[in-house]
Amino acid sequence: MNDSQSDFIPFHRSWFEEDEINEVVDTLKSGWLTTGPKTKKFEEDFRDYTGCGYAVAVSSCTAALHLAFATQQFERGDEVITSPMTFPATVNPALHLGLKPVFADIEPGTMNLDPEKIEEKITPRTRFLLPVHFAGHACDLDRLKDIAERHQLTIIEDGAHAVGAGYRGKRIGGHGHPTAFSFYANKNITTGEGGMLALPDAAMEEEARVLRLQGISKDAWKRYSKEGFAHYELQTPGYKYNMADLNAALGIHQLKKADRFQEIRARYAAQYTAAFGDMEEVEAPEVRDYADPAWHIYVLALNLETLTISRDDFLNAMQDRGIGMAVHYRALHLQPYFKNHYDYSLDDLPLASSYSDRIVSLPLYPRMSEADVNRVIDTVQSVLRQHRR
């Protein structure tokens, strides 16, 4: 390790305080560790925070997406139009259910699904639109709703990056579509592992709750409550997707801090944009007037024609100087599974293909200090200056 790594700035660090710790200890002392009263409270708090009709806490955002699809009517081989610029978890549930992901290209600036590219992908088998709110910047939901209504499609939102994000003054999750959220360790708020499914109506909620826990009719903590023993009934083959109270104990207090965390993220993102926005070597992310971003990640796109190094060389140079970096993402249509099974190529989705080789994610989280942010800025600028053409 060189000297610059002795004070390495990691790509992410979570922020916990005494209230999270005390809530976890209280859960341990209570004797009830799995799905129970703390999970119920977290669900209620999240429902109120997002303005959704109902919230179902689950083990991951992947589980939430799986349940979102499973509560809908479709046939095997039906199609889901989505963004290629996402993590495999976006499409894996659809694949497991026999649905076919169809990728449409992204728009520059936000790297969200481009509404202009969707309709050319619609076929008689298209059943769903699955927008991904990339980096916590909302997709243009009004335009997507218009397309969905004209073609009788169902929208399911991937809000893994979007806790706290807003669209036209209303938080993501509250726009009338099933929406999946992530509380993974590096997300804006975390339960260690976990997710939430926001739903617009009671029928979906009831079905999701049954499917969440093996398809049985009663949660364990209700079966063994003071109200008396109750036998469960298997209603349908389900999954093991429930959130434990140990995880919800963290979420209860993380959610209380979500707005404070987002304020810090937005401030640091603004500092990054001020530093990089006019540099010809990079493209800074854009913010549309309809969006209030959650700033889950801050993604720069390198203009490689202005540099003497590749994207991976840039990442290595940053890491060598003590800055933790990441890539979000290598587009899915370029991954071996989709190249082998669906015959995608670089030319099929040119913008997503281009960004895949150029994007880097900078550290962005509330536990960073102003000095950390300034050091990231100085290091990026130094590496870019060193390798200008």
C-alpha positions in Angstrom: 0.0 0.0 0.0 1.4 3.4 -0.9 1.2 6.5 1.3 -1.9 7.8 -0.4 -3.9 4.7 0.7 -3.2 5.1 4.4 -6.2 7.4 4.5 -8.2 5.7 1.7 -11.7 7.1 1.0 -13.9 4.1 0.5 -16.6 4.1 -2.1 -19.3 3.9 0.6 -19.7 3.9 4.4 -23.0 3.5 6.2 -24.1 6.0 8.9 -25.4 4.5 12.1 -26.0 6.2 15.4 -27.0 5.1 18.9 -30.7 5.0 18.0 -30.2 2.2 15.5 -27.9 0.3 17.9 -30.4 0.7 20.7 -33.3 -0.5 18.5 -31.4 -3.6 17.5 -30.5 -4.3 21.1 -34.2 -3.8 22.1 -35.1 -6.3 19.4 -32.7 -8.9 20.7 -33.9 -8.4 24.2 -37.5 -8.7 23.1 -37.0 -12.3 22.1 -38.7 -11.8 18.7 -36.2 -11.5 15.9 -38.1 -12.3 12.6 -41.0 -10.5 11.0 -43.1 -8.8 13.7 -44.0 -5.5 15.2 -40.9 -3.6 14.2 -41.3 -4.7 10.6 -45.0 -3.5 10.7 -43.9 -0.1 12.1 -41.2 0.2 9.4 -43.8 -0.5 6.7 -46.2 2.1 8.1 -43.5 4.7 8.3 -42.3 4.0 4.8 -45.9 4.2 3.5 -46.3 7.6 5.1 -42.9 8.7 3.8 -43.5 7.8 0.2 -47.2 8.5 0.0 -47.9 5.0 -1.4 -51.1 3.1 -0.5 -49.4 0.1 1.0 -45.9 -1.0 1.8 -44.7 -4.6 2.2 -41.2 -5.1 3.7 -39.1 -7.9 2.1 -35.7 -9.4 2.1 -34.4 -7.5 -0.9 -35.3 -5.2 -3.8 -35.0 -8.3 -6.0 -37.7 -10.0 -3.9 -39.9 -6.8 -4.2 -39.6 -6.9 -8.0 -40.4 -10.6 -8.0 -43.5 -10.1 -6.0 -44.5 -7.1 -8.1 -44.5 -9.3 -11.2 -46.1 -12.2 -9.4 -49.2 -10.1 -8.4 -49.9 -9.4 -12.1 -51.5 -11.4 -14.9 -49.3 -12.5 -17.7 -48.3 -15.5 -19.8 -44.8 -17.0 -20.2 -43.1 -15.4 -23.1 -44.7 -12.0 -22.5 -42.2 -9.1 -22.7 -40.9 -6.5 -20.3 -39.4 -3.3 -21.8 -36.7 -2.0 -19.5 -33.3 -0.2 -19.4 -30.0 -2.0 -20.1 -28.2 0.4 -17.7 -29.0 -1.5 -14.5 -28.0 -4.3 -12.2 -29.0 -7.9 -13.1 -31.5 -7.9 -10.2 -33.8 -5.7 -12.3 -34.4 -8.5 -14.9 -33.7 -11.7 -13.0 -37.1 -11.9 -11.4 -38.8 -11.5 -14.9 -36.5 -14.2 -16.3 -37.4 -16.6 -13.5 -41.1 -16.0 -14.1 -40.8 -16.8 -17.8 -40.9 -13.2 -19.0 -38.7 -11.9 -21.7 -36.7 -8.7 -21.0 -36.5 -6.3 -24.0 -34.0 -3.5 -23.7 -34.6 0.1 -25.1 -31.8 2.6 -25.2 -31.2 5.3 -22.6 -31.2 9.0 -22.8 -28.0 11.1 -22.5 -27.5 13.1 -19.3 -29.7 11.0 -16.9 -29.0 7.5 -18.4 -32.6 6.7 -17.8 -34.8 4.7 -20.2 -35.5 7.0 -23.2 -39.3 7.3 -23.8 -38.5 8.0 -27.5 -37.0 4.6 -27.8 -39.8 2.5 -26.2 -42.5 2.4 -28.8 -40.3 0.8 -31.4 -39.8 -2.1 -29.0 -43.5 -2.7 -28.4 -44.9 -6.0 -29.9 -48.1 -7.9 -29.4 -46.4 -9.7 -26.5 -45.4 -6.6 -24.6 -47.0 -6.6 -21.2 -44.8 -4.4 -18.9 -42.7 -1.2 -18.8 -40.0 -1.4 -16.1 -38.3 2.0 -15.7 -35.2 2.1 -13.5 -34.7 5.4 -11.7 -31.0 5.4 -12.4 -28.7 7.0 -9.7 -31.9 8.2 -8.0 -33.0 10.5 -10.8 -36.7 9.9 -11.6 -37.7 8.7 -15.1 -40.2 10.8 -16.9 -43.2 9.0 -15.5 -45.8 11.1 -17.3 -44.4 10.2 -20.7 -44.2 6.5 -19.6 -47.8 6.6 -18.4 -48.9 8.0 -21.7 -47.2 5.1 -23.6 -48.5 2.5 -21.1 -52.1 3.8 -21.4 -52.1 3.8 -25.2 -50.7 0.3 -25.4 -52.4 -1.2 -22.3 -49.2 -1.9 -20.5 -48.5 -2.2 -16.7 -45.7 -0.1 -15.2 -43.6 -1.5 -12.5 -40.9 0.9 -11.1 -37.4 -0.2 -10.1 -36.7 2.3 -7.3 -33.6 0.6 -5.9 -31.7 3.9 -6.2 -34.7 6.1 -5.5 -35.6 6.3 -1.8 -36.4 9.9 -1.3 -36.3 10.8 -5.0 -39.2 13.0 -6.3 -41.1 13.4 -9.6 -43.1 16.6 -10.1 -43.3 17.2 -6.3 -44.3 13.7 -5.3 -42.0 11.0 -4.0 -41.2 7.9 -6.0 -43.4 5.1 -4.8 -46.4 7.3 -4.6 -47.3 7.5 -8.3 -49.8 4.6 -8.5 -47.5 1.8 -9.7 -45.9 -1.2 -7.9 -42.4 0.1 -6.9 -39.5 -1.8 -5.6 -36.9 -0.2 -3.2 -33.6 -1.4 -1.9 -32.1 -1.1 1.6 -28.9 -2.9 0.7 -25.8 -1.8 2.6 -24.7 0.9 0.2 -28.1 2.4 -0.4 -29.3 5.9 0.8 -30.8 4.2 3.8 -30.0 0.6 4.8 -31.3 -2.3 6.8 -28.1 -4.3 5.9 -30.2 -6.5 3.6 -33.7 -5.7 2.7 -36.3 -4.0 0.4 -39.8 -2.7 0.3 -42.6 -3.1 -2.2 -44.8 0.0 -2.5 -48.3 -0.9 -3.8 -51.3 1.2 -4.9 -54.2 -1.0 -3.8 -55.2 -3.5 -1.1 -55.7 -6.5 -3.3 -52.1 -6.3 -4.5 -50.9 -5.9 -0.9 -52.8 -8.9 0.3 -51.5 -11.1 -2.4 -47.9 -9.8 -1.9 -48.1 -10.5 1.8 -49.2 -14.1 1.2 -46.6 -14.7 -1.4 -43.9 -13.1 0.7 -44.0 -15.9 3.3 -44.4 -19.2 1.7 -48.0 -18.6 0.5 -49.4 -19.0 4.0 -52.2 -17.0 5.4 -50.7 -15.9 8.8 -47.4 -14.3 9.8 -45.7 -16.2 12.6 -45.9 -13.4 15.1 -49.6 -13.2 14.6 -50.1 -17.0 15.0 -48.4 -17.0 18.3 -49.8 -13.7 19.7 -51.8 -13.2 22.9 -54.9 -13.2 20.8 -54.7 -17.0 20.7 -53.2 -19.6 18.5 -54.2 -19.6 14.9 -53.6 -22.3 12.3 -52.1 -21.1 9.0 -53.5 -22.1 5.7 -51.4 -22.6 2.5 -53.2 -20.5 -0.1 -50.6 -20.7 -3.0 -47.0 -21.7 -3.4 -45.0 -18.7 -2.2 -41.5 -17.5 -1.4 -39.3 -16.8 1.6 -39.1 -13.1 1.1 -40.0 -11.6 4.5 -38.0 -9.0 6.3 -36.9 -9.7 9.9 -37.4 -7.3 12.8 -33.6 -7.2 13.3 -33.4 -5.5 9.8 -36.5 -3.3 10.3 -35.0 -2.0 13.6 -32.3 -0.3 11.5 -34.8 0.9 8.9 -37.1 2.6 11.4 -34.3 5.0 12.4 -32.6 5.2 9.0 -35.8 6.4 7.5 -36.1 9.2 10.0 -32.7 10.5 8.8 -33.5 10.0 5.1 -34.1 13.7 4.4 -31.0 14.8 6.3 -28.9 12.2 4.4 -30.4 13.4 1.0 -29.6 17.0 1.8 -26.0 16.1 2.4 -25.9 14.0 -0.8 -27.4 16.9 -2.8 -24.9 19.4 -1.5 -21.9 17.1 -2.3 -23.3 16.3 -5.7 -23.6 20.1 -6.4 -20.0 20.5 -5.5 -19.0 17.7 -7.9 -21.0 19.3 -10.7 -19.6 22.7 -10.1 -16.1 21.2 -10.3 -16.6 19.0 -13.4 -19.5 20.5 -15.3 -17.2 22.6 -17.6 -14.4 20.1 -18.1 -14.2 18.8 -21.7 -12.8 15.5 -20.5 -16.0 14.4 -18.7 -19.8 14.6 -18.8 -21.4 15.4 -15.5 -25.0 14.1 -14.8 -27.9 16.3 -15.7 -31.0 17.0 -13.7 -34.3 17.4 -15.5 -36.8 20.1 -14.2 -39.3 17.4 -13.2 -36.9 15.5 -10.9 -35.7 15.9 -7.4 -32.8 13.3 -7.4 -32.0 11.1 -4.5 -28.3 11.2 -5.6 -27.7 7.6 -4.7 -24.6 7.6 -6.9 -22.7 10.3 -8.8 -21.7 9.0 -12.3 -19.2 10.8 -14.5 -18.8 9.8 -18.2 -15.3 10.1 -19.5 -14.9 11.6 -22.9 -12.2 9.1 -23.9 -11.3 10.9 -27.1 -9.8 13.7 -25.0 -7.7 11.4 -22.9 -4.7 9.1 -23.3 -6.1 6.5 -20.9 -9.0 4.1 -20.8 -11.8 4.1 -18.3 -10.2 1.2 -16.4 -6.9 3.0 -16.4 -8.6 6.0 -14.9 -10.2 3.8 -12.2 -6.9 2.3 -11.3 -5.3 5.7 -11.1 -8.0 6.9 -8.7 -7.8 3.8 -6.6 -4.0 4.1 -6.5 -4.4 7.6 -5.2 -6.6 6.5 -2.3 -10.1 7.0 -3.8 -12.6 4.2 -3.8 -14.4 3.9 -7.2 -17.1 1.8 -8.9 -18.9 1.3 -12.2 -22.7 1.5 -12.5 -23.0 -0.4 -14.8 -21.7 -2.6 -17.6 -25.0 -2.6 -19.6 -26.9 -5.8 -19.5 -27.2 -6.3 -23.2 -23.4 -6.6 -23.3 -23.3 -9.3 -20.6 -22.6 -12.9 -21.7 -26.1 -14.2 -20.9 -27.9 -11.7 -23.1 -25.3 -11.8 -25.9 -25.6 -15.6 -26.0 -29.4 -16.0 -25.5 -30.8 -12.9 -27.2 -28.1 -12.0 -29.7 -27.6 -8.4 -28.6 -24.6 -6.4 -30.0 -23.0 -3.1 -29.4 -24.9 -1.5 -32.3 -28.3 -2.4 -30.9 -28.3 0.2 -28.1 -25.6 2.7 -29.0 -25.9 5.1 -26.1 -25.9 2.4 -23.5 -23.0 0.7 -25.2 -21.0 3.9 -25.3 -21.7 4.8 -21.7 -20.8 1.3 -20.5 -17.2 1.8 -21.5 -16.9 5.4 -20.2 -18.7 5.7 -16.9 -17.3 5.8 -13.4 -19.0 6.4 -10.0 -17.4 8.7 -7.4 -17.8 8.3 -3.7 -21.0 10.1 -2.5 -22.4 9.5 0.9 -23.3 11.5 4.1 -20.4 10.2 6.2 -17.9 11.9 3.8 -16.5 15.2 5.1 -16.1 18.4 3.1 -12.4 17.6 3.0 -13.1 14.1 1.5 -15.3 15.7 -1.2 -12.6 18.2 -2.0 -10.0 15.5 -2.2 -12.0 13.5 -4.6 -12.5 16.6 -6.8 -8.7 17.4 -6.7 -7.8 13.8 -7.5 -10.2 13.5 -10.4 -8.9 16.8 -11.9 -5.3 15.9 -11.3 -5.7 12.5 -13.1 -7.6 14.2 -16.0 -4.9 16.9 -16.4 -2.1 14.3 -16.3 -3.7 12.3 -19.2 -5.1 15.0 -21.5 -4.4 14.6 -25.2 
